[in-house]
Amino acid sequence: MSLLSERQLAQYRDEGYFVTAPAFEPGELAEMIAEFDRLHAQCVRDADATGEEKRIRFARLRPFIGQAHLKSEAISRFTRAPIYLEICRNFIGPDADLYYNQVVIKPPEGGLAFGWHQDSGYGITEPLEYVTCWTAIGPAFKENGCVWVIPGSHKRGLLEHVRGPESLDAVVDDERGAIPVELEPGQIAVFSSLTLHRSGPNVSKTVRRGFVPQYHVPMVRDKATGQPHGDLFPVLRGGKPVGEAVAAGRA
Ligand SMILES: O=C(O)CCC(=O)C(=O)O
């Protein structure tokens, strides 16, 4: 039985996003929280050691920690959870790689906002479109800086992005219809890399923890250089989890 409904598949096509039911056990989320706290503490220590003001500010107020699958075995395992593989089968195909992944934390009472953008605006790949899985490791709501999306904006194509003071921002001329995507722990906002999204500041007393794996075709290439690009971490081959496919190959 599929973990996704026809309604969710149709919403992705029509609106460029949908939200899953809670897809992880409390114990899995607790393990992720412990890993987030460990990686965040390391990120602050690393930033402090550089003495760079901007890096220190981001480490404290909007730590986005990339390539987390290489820094934590638990996170590496998490990126191959059944729900993500089902999302890959539906929106990428029977073969898929982890393209990028980030631990994204907004500390309480000060976590920074992030401007409107399309994930494809951060790096043009061939093929262009891929899937982002913004996963709530704890509650994500308006006051703690949840993600907002503009439903249907994936149909606008790739927009121009310009460097703002704190992020690379899309040039957006119409924000009408933007909605907050509030999530319970374990829910995933699944969206196209062309869907416009942003996130607000954290003005609450609750930390906002998100894990953001993104999936793409195997060995995806950077359009400008033609070189393989991103995490290039295989998760699905022939519709099967990679571990299983390898085991079957060896038998
Ligand atoms: O989690 C956030 O605040 C924004 C993350 C995001 O939009 C991204 O990584 O593309």
The ligand as an ORCA input file, in Angstrom:
! r2SCAN-3c Opt
* xyz 0 1
  O      13.800     26.256      7.313
  C      13.829     27.408      6.908
  O      13.683     28.338      7.657
  C      14.000     27.680      5.466
  C      14.731     26.581      4.814
  C      14.625     26.692      3.352
  O      13.771     27.313      2.833
  C      15.590     26.014      2.531
  O      16.541     25.403      3.066
  O      15.442     26.072      1.302
*
